[in-house]
Amino acid sequence: MILVDSSALIEYYRPTGSPVVRSAVAEAIKEDRVTVNGIIHVEVVAFAPSKASFRKLDFDFRVFHWLDLQESEFDCAAELGFFLRRKAITIPATDLIIAASAIRANLLLYHADSHYDVISQHCGLRSRNLRPKP
């Protein structure tokens, strides 16, 4: 199973999104390996550009595997944020929670967000940045 971050899903749904990202996410969908959580759901679906897009996204998200967030994920995110701040690294809270949920569920995280590259360098997050390297 793969936790797919909103950064990758947004690229997937964007008609002009990165072909590399779109292909990797499409393959994960085809293999029925996409997992999301509530934060990822809100980050993508809540910002749909139209009611029709909202309905399509909401339908798609109901097909993906769902990872419930528990108190332990929030505790892990807080500890991770505290640890990184001691190294003068600030990561948005939502990214910390998503990373913590991937770590706790032992899932690979697909993303297109450099914050996860930084997190991966300092803890047990398994991640794959789908954004093509320049």
Contacts in CASP RR format, 6 or more apart in sequence:
PFRMAT RR
TARGET T0000
AUTHOR 0000-0000-0000
METHOD contacts of the structure
MODEL  1
MILVDSSALIEYYRPTGSPVVRSAVAEAIKEDRVTVNGIIHVEVVAFAPS
KASFRKLDFDFRVFHWLDLQESEFDCAAELGFFLRRKAITIPATDLIIAA
SAIRANLLLYHADSHYDVISQHCGLRSRNLRPKP
1 33 0 8 1.000
1 35 0 8 1.000
1 65 0 8 1.000
1 105 0 8 1.000
1 107 0 8 1.000
1 108 0 8 1.000
2 28 0 8 1.000
2 33 0 8 1.000
2 34 0 8 1.000
2 35 0 8 1.000
2 107 0 8 1.000
2 108 0 8 1.000
2 109 0 8 1.000
2 110 0 8 1.000
3 35 0 8 1.000
3 36 0 8 1.000
3 37 0 8 1.000
3 40 0 8 1.000
3 67 0 8 1.000
3 98 0 8 1.000
3 101 0 8 1.000
3 102 0 8 1.000
3 105 0 8 1.000
3 107 0 8 1.000
3 108 0 8 1.000
3 109 0 8 1.000
3 110 0 8 1.000
4 25 0 8 1.000
4 28 0 8 1.000
4 34 0 8 1.000
4 35 0 8 1.000
4 36 0 8 1.000
4 40 0 8 1.000
4 64 0 8 1.000
4 109 0 8 1.000
4 110 0 8 1.000
4 111 0 8 1.000
5 40 0 8 1.000
5 98 0 8 1.000
5 109 0 8 1.000
5 110 0 8 1.000
5 111 0 8 1.000
5 112 0 8 1.000
5 113 0 8 1.000
5 116 0 8 1.000
6 39 0 8 1.000
6 40 0 8 1.000
6 43 0 8 1.000
6 44 0 8 1.000
7 111 0 8 1.000
7 112 0 8 1.000
7 113 0 8 1.000
8 21 0 8 1.000
8 24 0 8 1.000
8 25 0 8 1.000
8 110 0 8 1.000
8 111 0 8 1.000
8 112 0 8 1.000
8 130 0 8 1.000
9 25 0 8 1.000
9 36 0 8 1.000
9 40 0 8 1.000
9 44 0 8 1.000
10 44 0 8 1.000
10 112 0 8 1.000
11 17 0 8 1.000
11 18 0 8 1.000
11 21 0 8 1.000
11 22 0 8 1.000
11 25 0 8 1.000
11 112 0 8 1.000
11 130 0 8 1.000
11 131 0 8 1.000
12 21 0 8 1.000
12 22 0 8 1.000
12 25 0 8 1.000
12 26 0 8 1.000
13 44 0 8 1.000
13 57 0 8 1.000
18 112 0 8 1.000
18 130 0 8 1.000
18 131 0 8 1.000
18 132 0 8 1.000
20 130 0 8 1.000
20 131 0 8 1.000
20 132 0 8 1.000
21 112 0 8 1.000
21 130 0 8 1.000
21 131 0 8 1.000
24 110 0 8 1.000
24 128 0 8 1.000
24 130 0 8 1.000
25 34 0 8 1.000
25 110 0 8 1.000
25 130 0 8 1.000
28 34 0 8 1.000
28 110 0 8 1.000
29 64 0 8 1.000
32 65 0 8 1.000
33 65 0 8 1.000
34 64 0 8 1.000
34 65 0 8 1.000
35 64 0 8 1.000
35 65 0 8 1.000
35 66 0 8 1.000
35 67 0 8 1.000
35 105 0 8 1.000
35 107 0 8 1.000
36 61 0 8 1.000
36 64 0 8 1.000
36 65 0 8 1.000
36 66 0 8 1.000
36 67 0 8 1.000
37 66 0 8 1.000
37 67 0 8 1.000
37 68 0 8 1.000
37 69 0 8 1.000
37 98 0 8 1.000
37 101 0 8 1.000
38 66 0 8 1.000
38 69 0 8 1.000
39 69 0 8 1.000
39 94 0 8 1.000
39 97 0 8 1.000
39 98 0 8 1.000
40 98 0 8 1.000
41 61 0 8 1.000
43 94 0 8 1.000
44 57 0 8 1.000
44 61 0 8 1.000
45 54 0 8 1.000
45 57 0 8 1.000
45 58 0 8 1.000
45 61 0 8 1.000
48 54 0 8 1.000
48 56 0 8 1.000
48 57 0 8 1.000
67 101 0 8 1.000
67 105 0 8 1.000
67 107 0 8 1.000
69 97 0 8 1.000
69 101 0 8 1.000
72 104 0 8 1.000
73 97 0 8 1.000
73 100 0 8 1.000
73 101 0 8 1.000
73 104 0 8 1.000
74 97 0 8 1.000
74 100 0 8 1.000
76 100 0 8 1.000
76 103 0 8 1.000
76 104 0 8 1.000
77 93 0 8 1.000
77 96 0 8 1.000
77 97 0 8 1.000
77 99 0 8 1.000
77 100 0 8 1.000
78 96 0 8 1.000
80 91 0 8 1.000
80 96 0 8 1.000
80 99 0 8 1.000
80 100 0 8 1.000
80 103 0 8 1.000
80 119 0 8 1.000
80 123 0 8 1.000
81 91 0 8 1.000
81 96 0 8 1.000
83 122 0 8 1.000
83 123 0 8 1.000
84 90 0 8 1.000
84 91 0 8 1.000
84 118 0 8 1.000
84 119 0 8 1.000
84 122 0 8 1.000
87 122 0 8 1.000
89 118 0 8 1.000
89 122 0 8 1.000
91 99 0 8 1.000
91 115 0 8 1.000
91 118 0 8 1.000
91 119 0 8 1.000
92 115 0 8 1.000
95 113 0 8 1.000
95 115 0 8 1.000
95 116 0 8 1.000
95 119 0 8 1.000
96 119 0 8 1.000
98 109 0 8 1.000
99 109 0 8 1.000
99 116 0 8 1.000
99 119 0 8 1.000
99 123 0 8 1.000
99 125 0 8 1.000
99 127 0 8 1.000
101 107 0 8 1.000
102 108 0 8 1.000
102 109 0 8 1.000
102 125 0 8 1.000
102 126 0 8 1.000
102 127 0 8 1.000
103 123 0 8 1.000
103 124 0 8 1.000
103 125 0 8 1.000
106 126 0 8 1.000
107 126 0 8 1.000
108 126 0 8 1.000
108 127 0 8 1.000
108 128 0 8 1.000
109 116 0 8 1.000
109 125 0 8 1.000
109 126 0 8 1.000
109 127 0 8 1.000
109 128 0 8 1.000
110 127 0 8 1.000
110 128 0 8 1.000
110 130 0 8 1.000
111 127 0 8 1.000
111 128 0 8 1.000
111 129 0 8 1.000
111 130 0 8 1.000
112 129 0 8 1.000
112 130 0 8 1.000
112 131 0 8 1.000
113 129 0 8 1.000
114 129 0 8 1.000
116 125 0 8 1.000
116 127 0 8 1.000
116 129 0 8 1.000
117 127 0 8 1.000
117 129 0 8 1.000
119 125 0 8 1.000
119 127 0 8 1.000
120 126 0 8 1.000
120 127 0 8 1.000
END
